Amino acid sequence: MSAPTARAFWLRGPGAGEIRAARLREPGPDEVVVRALHSGISRGTETLVFRGEVPEHQREAMRAPFQVGDFPGPLQYGYLSVGVVEHGPAPLLGRTVFCLHPHQTVYVVPADAVVPVPDGVPPRRAVLAGTVETALNALWDAPPLLGDRVTVVGAGMIGCCVARLLARFPATDVELVDVDDARAPVAGRLGVRFAAPAGASGGRDLVVHASATAAGLQLSIDLLRAEGTVLELSWYGDREVALSLGGAFHSRRLQLRASQVGVVAAVRRGPRTTRDRLALALDLLRDDAFDALLTGQSRFDDLPEVMAQLAAGRLPALCHTIAYDEE
C-alpha cells in the first residue's frame, strides 16, 4: 500500500504547540496502520511536559513509547490513542484498538503495540485505558483488604480511576478527597463518598495520593491510622516537595511508598505482562461509570490552544478528549 498522509501535534518548545505534517513509512508485514478516532490528554503529565517541567535527570525515564524528539522540545508526546486498523494482519484489520501513541491522525506501529478494544467499550471511553492501567497497577502495589477504610486524595484522572476500582471491592469504605467541591458529583457517579480536605475522615488503613501537591501528600499522611500506608501516585516534575515527617510519623510506624506504571507491580510481574495489564484495563472499562471522567472534547485542529488552556488552568477538565472524525 502507499504510505498514507498524516498530521501530528508537536510541542515546539515549552508553552507552544502546533500541528505539523507527518511523513509515514511504508508498513512492514508485522505492522499496522491505525487511523485515530479519539485521543485523551493525560492532564497532569502532559501539561508538565507542555510547560517544559520535566527534570533533566528524568527525561529518559519519562519518554513515551512512540515519542519523537527530546525534552523540552521540539517533540511529540502523548499516550492515550484509540483508532481503527486500516492495514495489517487479518485478525486486526478493521478492529478498534488502543495504542500508547502521541496525538496524530494516522500512524504506523508494530502490530503487538496495539490492543483490541473489547465489545461494550465505546472508543472515546477507551482512551482512559492508560489511566485505568495506572490505577490497576497501584492497587496491585498496595492491595486493599476486605473491609479496609481507604481514602484517595486528588480527584483527577488517576485518582478517580483508583476510586472507581476501589468502589468495586467488597465491604471497602472509600472516600475521595479534593479541594474542588465540583468533583463531588463525579464521586457520586463513581460510587464513592466525597469530602473536602477539612472534612476528610481519619484513621485510614490506606491512602492513595494523586493530587500532585505537597499539601495533598501531607494530608494523606495525616489521615492514616497507626501503621497505615500512603501510596504515592503523583509525579511532580522539577518541583521539590516539603513534608513534615516529625511528630507521629515514626512513632506510629507510618509507611510512604511509590507506585509507577512503567513496570508491572512486583506481586504480578511473574504472571502478567504489560500487555496483559493493558488488556485487563480495557476490559474494566466496560463499566460506564468511567464516563464521568470524560469532561470535554475538542477537534484535533484545536489541540494547540486546548493544551495551552489546560496547562494554564483556564480549561477545567478531568479527561479532555480529541476527536479526529473530521480528518
C-alpha positions in Angstrom: 0.0 0.0 0.0 1.1 3.6 -0.5 2.0 5.4 2.7 -0.9 7.5 4.0 -0.6 11.2 4.8 -0.9 12.3 8.4 -0.8 15.3 10.7 0.7 15.3 14.2 0.6 17.6 17.3 4.1 18.9 18.2 5.4 20.7 21.2 7.6 23.3 19.5 9.0 24.4 22.9 7.7 25.0 26.4 4.3 26.5 26.2 4.0 26.4 22.4 2.2 23.7 20.4 1.5 23.3 16.7 0.1 20.9 14.1 2.6 19.6 11.6 2.5 17.2 8.6 3.9 13.8 9.4 5.8 11.5 7.0 4.8 7.9 7.5 6.9 4.9 6.5 5.6 2.0 4.5 4.2 -0.6 7.0 6.1 -3.8 7.2 4.5 -7.3 7.4 4.2 -7.2 11.2 3.0 -3.6 11.4 -0.4 -1.9 11.4 -1.7 1.4 10.1 -4.1 3.0 12.6 -6.4 5.9 11.8 -7.1 7.8 15.0 -10.7 8.2 16.3 -10.0 9.8 19.7 -7.1 10.6 21.9 -7.1 11.6 25.5 -5.0 14.3 27.2 -3.3 13.0 30.4 -3.7 16.3 32.1 -1.1 16.0 34.9 1.8 14.6 32.9 1.1 16.2 29.6 0.7 19.7 31.0 4.0 19.3 32.9 5.6 18.3 29.5 3.9 21.2 27.8 5.3 23.7 30.3 8.8 22.3 30.0 8.9 21.0 33.6 10.5 17.5 33.1 13.7 17.4 35.1 16.8 16.7 33.1 17.6 13.6 35.1 14.2 12.2 34.5 14.0 12.8 30.7 14.9 9.3 29.6 12.5 7.7 32.2 9.6 9.9 31.1 9.8 9.2 27.4 6.5 8.0 25.9 6.6 4.7 23.9 6.4 6.4 20.5 7.7 9.8 21.4 9.5 11.7 18.6 12.1 14.3 19.7 13.5 15.1 23.1 12.6 17.1 26.1 12.0 20.0 26.4 11.2 20.1 22.7 10.5 20.0 19.8 8.8 16.7 20.4 5.6 14.7 20.0 4.2 13.4 23.3 1.1 11.6 24.4 0.0 8.0 25.1 -3.8 7.7 25.0 -4.9 7.0 21.4 -7.8 4.9 20.1 -8.2 4.2 16.4 -9.2 1.7 13.7 -6.7 -0.6 12.0 -6.7 0.2 8.2 -3.9 -2.1 7.2 -2.2 -5.0 9.0 -2.6 -8.7 9.9 -6.1 -10.1 9.2 -7.1 -10.6 12.9 -6.6 -6.8 13.5 -7.9 -5.4 10.2 -10.9 -3.2 10.9 -10.6 -3.6 14.7 -10.8 -0.6 17.1 -7.6 -0.6 19.1 -5.8 1.3 21.9 -2.2 2.4 21.5 0.2 4.3 23.6 0.8 6.8 20.8 1.1 10.6 20.7 -1.7 12.7 19.2 -1.6 12.0 15.4 -4.2 11.4 12.8 -2.7 8.3 11.3 0.3 6.2 12.5 2.3 3.1 11.7 3.3 0.9 14.7 4.2 -2.8 15.3 1.1 -5.0 15.5 1.9 -6.0 19.0 1.8 -2.4 20.1 -2.0 -2.2 19.8 -4.6 -3.9 22.0 -8.1 -4.5 20.7 -10.9 -2.6 22.4 -13.4 -5.1 23.8 -17.1 -5.1 22.7 -19.1 -2.9 25.0 -16.3 -0.3 25.4 -17.1 2.9 23.4 -14.0 4.2 21.5 -14.0 7.5 23.3 -14.1 5.8 26.8 -11.3 3.5 25.7 -8.8 6.5 25.8 -8.9 6.0 29.6 -7.2 2.6 29.3 -3.7 4.0 30.1 -5.1 5.8 33.2 -7.0 2.7 34.4 -3.9 0.7 33.8 -2.0 3.1 36.2 -4.8 2.7 38.8 -4.8 -1.1 38.4 -1.0 -1.3 38.9 -1.3 0.9 42.0 -3.9 -1.4 43.6 -1.5 -4.3 42.8 1.2 -2.4 44.6 -0.9 -1.8 47.7 -3.8 -4.1 47.6 -6.6 -3.2 50.0 -8.0 -5.8 52.2 -11.6 -6.7 52.7 -13.3 -4.1 54.8 -10.5 -1.6 54.6 -11.0 2.2 55.1 -9.4 3.8 52.0 -9.1 7.4 51.0 -8.0 8.8 47.6 -6.6 12.3 47.8 -6.8 14.1 44.5 -9.9 13.7 42.2 -8.0 14.0 38.9 -8.0 11.3 36.2 -5.8 8.9 38.1 -7.4 9.5 41.5 -10.9 9.0 40.0 -9.9 5.8 38.3 -8.4 4.4 41.5 -11.6 5.4 43.4 -13.8 3.6 40.9 -11.8 0.4 41.1 -11.8 0.6 44.9 -15.6 1.1 44.9 -15.9 -2.5 43.4 -14.0 -4.0 46.4 -16.5 -5.7 48.8 -17.1 -4.0 52.2 -14.5 -1.3 51.5 -15.2 2.2 52.7 -13.9 4.6 50.0 -13.6 8.4 50.3 -12.5 10.7 47.5 -10.9 14.0 48.7 -10.3 17.1 46.6 -10.1 20.9 47.1 -12.7 21.4 44.3 -16.2 20.8 45.5 -17.3 20.5 41.9 -15.8 17.0 42.0 -18.5 15.8 44.4 -21.0 14.8 41.7 -18.2 12.9 39.9 -17.5 11.0 43.1 -21.2 10.1 43.3 -21.2 8.8 39.8 -18.1 6.7 40.7 -19.9 5.2 43.7 -17.8 6.7 46.5 -18.1 9.3 49.2 -16.7 12.8 48.6 -15.0 15.2 51.2 -13.2 18.4 51.1 -9.7 18.3 52.9 -11.0 19.8 56.1 -13.8 17.2 56.4 -11.7 14.2 55.4 -12.1 11.1 57.5 -9.1 10.0 59.7 -7.9 6.6 60.8 -7.5 5.2 57.3 -5.8 1.9 56.5 -4.6 3.1 53.1 -4.5 6.5 51.5 -3.7 6.7 47.8 -2.3 10.2 46.9 -2.8 11.6 43.4 -3.1 15.4 43.8 0.5 16.2 42.8 0.7 18.8 45.7 2.7 18.8 48.8 -0.4 19.8 50.8 -2.2 16.7 49.4 0.7 14.4 50.4 0.9 15.8 53.9 -2.9 15.4 54.3 -2.6 11.8 53.1 0.0 11.0 55.8 -2.1 12.8 58.5 -5.2 10.7 57.6 -3.5 7.4 58.4 -4.1 5.1 61.3 -1.1 3.7 63.1 1.0 1.5 60.7 -1.1 2.7 57.8 0.3 3.2 54.3 0.3 6.1 51.8 0.7 5.0 48.2 2.1 7.9 46.2 1.0 8.1 42.6 1.8 11.8 41.9 4.6 13.0 39.7 6.0 16.4 40.5 8.3 17.1 37.6 11.0 19.5 38.7 9.1 20.8 41.8 10.5 20.0 45.3 8.1 18.7 47.9 8.4 19.5 51.6 6.8 17.3 54.2 6.6 17.2 58.0 7.9 13.8 59.0 8.4 14.6 62.6 5.8 14.1 65.3 3.9 10.9 64.9 5.3 9.7 61.6 7.9 7.4 63.2 6.1 6.6 66.5 3.0 5.5 64.6 5.2 3.5 62.1 3.6 5.0 59.0 4.6 3.9 55.5 5.1 6.0 52.4 5.7 4.1 49.2 5.7 4.9 45.5 3.9 3.3 42.6 4.6 3.9 39.0 3.1 2.3 35.9 6.5 1.8 34.0 6.7 -1.8 35.2 4.2 -4.3 36.4 3.8 -4.3 40.2 6.2 -6.8 41.8 3.4 -9.1 43.1 2.1 -9.6 39.5 5.3 -9.3 37.5 5.7 -13.0 37.0 2.3 -14.0 35.7 1.3 -10.7 34.0 3.0 -8.8 31.1 2.4 -5.1 30.5 0.2 -6.1 27.6 -1.8 -8.4 29.9 -2.2 -5.4 32.3 -3.4 -3.1 29.5 -5.9 -5.7 28.2 -7.3 -6.0 31.7 -7.6 -2.2 32.0 -9.6 -2.2 28.7 -11.9 -4.9 30.0 -12.5 -2.9 33.2 -13.7 -0.1 31.0 -16.9 -2.0 30.2 -18.1 -0.1 33.3 -20.0 3.0 32.1 -19.3 4.8 35.4 -16.0 5.8 33.9 -17.8 8.2 31.5 -17.9 10.6 34.5 -14.2 11.3 33.7 -14.9 12.4 30.1 -15.5 16.1 30.7 -14.8 17.8 27.4 -14.0 17.3 23.7 -12.3 19.3 21.0 -11.3 18.9 17.4 -7.7 17.9 16.5 -7.0 21.2 14.9 -7.8 23.0 18.2 -5.3 20.9 20.2 -2.5 23.5 20.4 -4.9 26.0 22.1 -6.5 23.3 24.2 -3.1 22.3 25.6 -2.2 25.9 26.4 -5.5 26.4 28.2 -5.1 23.1 30.2 -1.5 24.0 31.1 -2.6 27.5 32.3 -5.5 26.1 34.3 -8.1 28.0 32.2 -9.8 24.9 31.0 -11.3 22.7 33.8 -11.2 19.1 32.9 -10.7 15.6 34.1 -10.0 13.8 30.8 -10.4 16.2 27.8 -10.6 14.2 24.6 -9.7 15.0 21.0 -11.9 13.9 18.1 -10.5 13.0 14.7 -13.7 12.2 12.9 -13.4 15.2 10.5 -9.9 14.3 9.4 
